[in-house]
Amino acid sequence: MPTNLPDGPNKKTASSGPESDFPAGLSKPALRALAGAGFLRLEQLTRVTEKEILQLHGMGPKGIEVLRPALAAKGLSFAEVSGASGKSS
């Protein structure tokens, strides 16, 4: 289970209010998956990796392909995958 997801689900759907800024091309299952995990704004996605978002039921690679440019348009991106603390040469 993703570790950086917001605490608890939010009962509002991503498309039900003006507070959501997810792109229109995102599928309804993907919107429900994000809303169910408590995500309502693109800025919230900067705290999680693409891999964590893909673990949500209803979110797939196409959803990531829609979200990535929407984040980039705002100068944002998904969190980087945290790896080893040092690089070996």
N, C-alpha and C positions, 0 to 999 in steps of 0.2 A: 504494500500500500504506500502511496506517495507520502513522504514525511513533511513536506512543506505546504500542504494544502491548508486552506483556512479552516478554523475551528468550526465544525458542524455545518450542516447544509443550510442553505438559505431558501425559504419557501417561495420567494419571488422568482419567476422565470427570467432569463436574460432578455427576452424580448418584450416583457410586460411593462417596463418602465423606461423613462428617459435616462436613468442612470447608467444603462448599459451602452457601451460603445463598440460592441463586437460588430465585425463587418457583416453586411447583408448576405453575402455569399455563404455564410456558415450554415450548415444543415440544422434542421430542428433537433435531431438526436444529439448533435454536438453542442448546441445551445443548452439543451436540457442537462447534458453531462456537466458542462461548465457551471451552470446555475446550481445544480444539485450538489456540487463540490464547494459552492460558496463564491464562485468567480462571477463578478458582474462587470468588471472593467478590464480593459487591456492591461493597464498598469499592474494589476494583481498578478498577471502571468509572468512578470519579470522575476518573481520569487521562486518559480518552479521550472524544471527542465522540460524539454519536449517529451522526453521519455516518461516523465511523471504524468504529463497531460494525456499521453497515449494510453496510460493505464486506466483512464476513466472509461466506463462502459458507454459507448455511443460516440466516442472520439476516435478518429482514425487518421491515417496519413493525409487524406484530403483536407481534413479540418486544420491540421498543422500547416499545410500549404496555403490555406486561406489566412490563418492567423499570423504567420511569419511576416508577410509584406505589410499587414495592417499594423503590426508592432513597429516595423522598420519605418513606416511613414510617420510615426510619432517619435522616432529616435530611440525606440525601445527594442529589446530582444528577450527571448527566453533566458532563464538562468543558465549559466555554463555548468556542464557536468563537473562535479568536484571529483578530482582524482587524487593521486598521491601528492603529498605536500611538496615534494621536490622532483625535479627532472633529472634523470640520469643521462650522462652523455656517452 
